[in-house]
Amino acid sequence: MLRIGIVLYPGFQVINLAVTTVLEFANATAGEDVYAFCLLSEHGGLVRSSAGFAVDTISFDDSRYDTILVVGDNEASLPAPALVAFLKAAAPVSRRIGSTCTGAFSLAEAGLLDGRRATTHWYFASAFRRAYPKVQLDEDRIFIIDGPIWTSAGMTSCIDLALALIEKDMGAEVARTVAKKLVVYHRRAGGQSQFSALLELEPKSDRIQTALVWAKQNLHADLSVERLADVAHLSPRQFNRVFRAETGQTPAKAIEHLRVEAARLMVESGRHPIDVIARDTGFGDPERMRRSFLRAFGQPPQVIRRAARGAAEPLPS
């Protein structure tokens, strides 16, 4: 059984506790208790969350844990000295140590992120860089694994991190099953951007939202206004008018954003040739995809791939 210690402190953000649900469903899927998780805090007892209610915890001691996870809060508060001391003592004897959201500030304060790649909530990235210049921060990532150190971005990305932990420990099939039970659309890869083209479009109606979700799932298909309008159960003229009114963009420009977002993730993964990526994301040919990358990122796909490979190389010890 793998013991998971989840560290809380006053004002912690409740959504981070979603990690416990992911682990709970992993146990249920396996039909046995693979994980035993404990909620920890400096003094033990009730710890009040940012939402106002309290959660029962046990106090720090010298117990050993397979994995330690420090949750985040809404303010990126400076961790208490006792928390920093606990992390320093736990890191050498734990297989993994990680953070969700602004919990990365606690790991950094303990010196555990020095010389390593890490991520945190994008909103606090500038403050993090100023406070911890020795950390190679990449705020445009859902989660990052650097050796035994795991860090995730803000809010719901804790679920992605927990699913990645399960995939590492129990295999991809178990992680997929847990994601389905949680009604998670899919586990986002660690390299995926914290920023979503769908979120930025902010469609107001279910019909436009449905059309965009369908488009994201079928980027290789013909995503003409006529086809999208059919999915939305609107005439092409109605769809074009409503789409512009709700998103401020033309359907063609929005589809390009969805395609370039998906293509960048595939390019950075390094697992697929450029021409295959262009085909699978609906660009059709590499040159058309290259022009879209230049418009979106100011760089062609090959440059972005080389940069991703460089970032993935282990830092010198």
Beta strands, then each sheet from edge to edge (+ up, - down):
strand 1: 2-7
strand 2: 35-41
strand 3: 45-48
strand 4: 54-59
strand 5: 67-70
strand 6: 96-99
strand 7: 117-118
strand 8: 136-137
strand 9: 143-146
strand 10: 149-152
sheet 1: 3+ 4- 2- 1- 5- 6- 10- 9+
sheet 2: 7+ 8+
end
